[in-house]
Amino acid sequence: MKKFLTVLLVSVFAVGAMAQSPVFRVGDKYMMDGHMMTKKEYRGYLKNACPEAFELFNNGYKLSIAGWSCLGSGLVINSIGGALLRKYYNSEKDDTDLVYEFGSSLSSLGSGLTTVGIVCLSVGYTRMHKSVNLYNIEKAHRPDLRWVLALNNQGGMSVAMQF
């Protein structure tokens, strides 16, 4: 009985040791076991460790890049449209209707792109942050092992852990 309890205790510690360490997000970096990782390092780690979290992180990463692109181009286009509208309002109003139409169109387009960029950024970063939670649920708290019941050579039942 004492031998059985010793084996059971050792197997419980072995199960705890198999669980992977959780990941914590610290600003724009990710920390695991005291090691700080950049987004690229974390993305490379997820690719092999947890494909589900990798897909979520990768999708969010791409959305955030698209969001920054839309935000930047939207701000530039909006400022050009604003400059044309300022030129229209500061000039005499003869033959400048084309400047007004072009300036207002650019301002509308720039505002739309800026709004789309903000939405893409927020959704992208949310998905990247959710990948940390998914990894921690999938890998850090559930070890990959199974308990197997089998008949042994002597006609008795055996319990084994399969890793």
C-alpha positions as CSV (number, residue, x, y, z in Angstrom):
1,M,0.0,0.0,0.0
2,K,2.9,2.3,0.9
3,K,4.5,1.6,-2.5
4,F,1.2,2.4,-4.3
5,L,0.9,5.8,-2.5
6,T,4.5,6.6,-3.4
7,V,3.8,5.9,-7.1
8,L,0.6,7.8,-7.0
9,L,2.3,10.8,-5.4
10,V,5.2,10.8,-7.9
11,S,2.7,10.5,-10.8
12,V,0.7,13.5,-9.5
13,F,3.9,15.6,-9.4
14,A,4.8,14.3,-12.9
15,V,1.4,15.5,-14.2
16,G,2.0,19.0,-12.6
17,A,5.5,19.2,-14.2
18,M,4.1,18.4,-17.7
19,A,1.8,21.4,-17.8
20,Q,3.4,24.2,-19.8
21,S,4.0,27.6,-18.2
22,P,1.4,30.3,-18.7
23,V,2.0,33.4,-20.8
24,F,1.5,36.9,-19.5
25,R,1.1,40.0,-21.6
26,V,3.1,43.0,-20.5
27,G,2.3,45.9,-22.7
28,D,3.6,45.0,-26.2
29,K,5.6,42.1,-25.0
30,Y,4.8,38.6,-23.8
31,M,6.4,36.9,-20.7
32,M,6.8,33.2,-20.0
33,D,9.0,31.7,-17.3
34,G,10.6,35.2,-16.7
35,H,11.6,35.5,-20.4
36,M,10.3,38.5,-22.3
37,M,9.3,37.8,-25.9
38,T,8.5,40.2,-28.7
39,K,5.4,39.7,-30.8
40,K,7.4,37.9,-33.5
41,E,9.0,35.5,-30.9
42,Y,5.6,34.8,-29.3
43,R,4.1,34.2,-32.7
44,G,6.9,31.7,-33.6
45,Y,6.4,30.0,-30.2
46,L,2.7,29.7,-30.7
47,K,3.1,28.2,-34.2
48,N,4.5,25.0,-32.7
49,A,3.0,25.0,-29.2
50,C,-0.7,25.8,-29.8
51,P,-2.0,26.1,-33.4
52,E,-5.4,27.4,-32.4
53,A,-3.9,30.3,-30.5
54,F,-1.5,30.9,-33.3
55,E,-4.4,31.2,-35.8
56,L,-6.1,33.7,-33.5
57,F,-2.9,35.7,-32.9
58,N,-2.0,35.7,-36.6
59,N,-5.4,36.9,-37.6
60,G,-5.3,39.7,-35.1
61,Y,-1.7,40.6,-36.1
62,K,-2.8,40.9,-39.8
63,L,-5.9,43.0,-38.8
64,S,-3.7,45.3,-36.7
65,I,-1.3,45.9,-39.6
66,A,-4.3,46.6,-41.9
67,G,-5.7,48.9,-39.2
68,W,-2.5,50.9,-38.9
69,S,-2.3,51.2,-42.7
70,C,-5.9,52.4,-43.0
71,L,-5.5,54.8,-40.1
72,G,-2.3,56.4,-41.5
73,S,-3.6,56.7,-45.0
74,G,-6.9,58.0,-43.8
75,L,-5.3,60.7,-41.7
76,V,-3.1,61.8,-44.7
77,I,-6.1,61.8,-47.1
78,N,-8.2,63.7,-44.6
79,S,-5.5,66.4,-44.1
80,I,-5.2,66.9,-47.8
81,G,-9.0,67.2,-48.1
82,G,-9.0,69.7,-45.2
83,A,-6.3,71.8,-46.9
84,L,-8.3,71.9,-50.1
85,L,-11.4,73.0,-48.2
86,R,-9.4,75.6,-46.3
87,K,-8.2,76.9,-49.7
88,Y,-11.7,77.0,-51.0
89,Y,-13.0,79.0,-48.0
90,N,-10.1,81.4,-48.0
91,S,-10.4,82.2,-51.8
92,E,-12.9,84.1,-53.7
93,K,-15.8,81.9,-54.7
94,D,-15.5,82.0,-58.5
95,D,-14.5,78.8,-60.4
96,T,-13.5,77.0,-57.3
97,D,-16.5,74.6,-57.0
98,L,-14.2,71.7,-58.2
99,V,-11.8,72.4,-55.3
100,Y,-14.7,72.3,-52.8
101,E,-16.1,69.0,-54.3
102,F,-12.7,67.4,-54.4
103,G,-11.7,68.6,-50.9
104,S,-15.0,67.4,-49.4
105,S,-14.7,64.0,-51.1
106,L,-11.2,63.5,-49.9
107,S,-12.2,64.6,-46.3
108,S,-15.1,62.0,-46.4
109,L,-12.9,59.3,-47.7
110,G,-10.1,60.1,-45.2
111,S,-12.6,60.1,-42.3
112,G,-14.0,56.7,-43.4
113,L,-10.6,55.2,-43.7
114,T,-9.6,56.5,-40.3
115,T,-12.7,55.0,-38.7
116,V,-12.1,51.6,-40.4
117,G,-8.5,51.7,-39.2
118,I,-9.6,52.3,-35.6
119,V,-12.0,49.4,-35.8
120,C,-9.5,47.1,-37.4
121,L,-6.9,48.0,-34.7
122,S,-9.2,47.4,-31.8
123,V,-10.4,44.0,-33.2
124,G,-6.9,43.0,-34.1
125,Y,-5.4,43.8,-30.7
126,T,-8.4,42.1,-29.0
127,R,-7.7,38.9,-30.9
128,M,-4.0,39.0,-30.1
129,H,-4.8,39.4,-26.5
130,K,-7.4,36.6,-26.6
131,S,-4.7,34.3,-28.0
132,V,-2.9,34.5,-24.7
133,N,-6.0,33.4,-22.8
134,L,-6.6,30.6,-25.3
135,Y,-3.0,29.4,-25.0
136,N,-3.2,29.5,-21.2
137,I,-6.4,27.5,-21.2
138,E,-5.3,25.0,-23.8
139,K,-1.7,24.3,-22.9
140,A,-0.8,25.8,-19.5
141,H,-3.4,24.0,-17.5
142,R,-4.1,20.8,-19.4
143,P,-1.2,18.4,-19.7
144,D,-1.2,15.9,-22.6
145,L,-1.6,12.6,-20.8
146,R,-4.1,9.8,-20.6
147,W,-4.8,7.2,-18.0
148,V,-4.9,3.7,-19.5
149,L,-6.5,0.6,-17.9
150,A,-5.2,-2.7,-19.3
151,L,-4.8,-6.3,-18.5
152,N,-1.3,-7.4,-17.5
153,N,0.5,-10.7,-18.2
154,Q,-0.5,-12.1,-14.9
155,G,-4.3,-11.7,-15.5
156,G,-4.7,-8.6,-13.3
157,M,-5.6,-5.0,-14.1
158,S,-2.9,-2.4,-14.5
159,V,-3.2,1.4,-14.6
160,A,-0.7,3.3,-16.6
161,M,-0.2,6.9,-17.7
162,Q,0.4,7.5,-21.3
163,F,2.3,10.7,-22.3
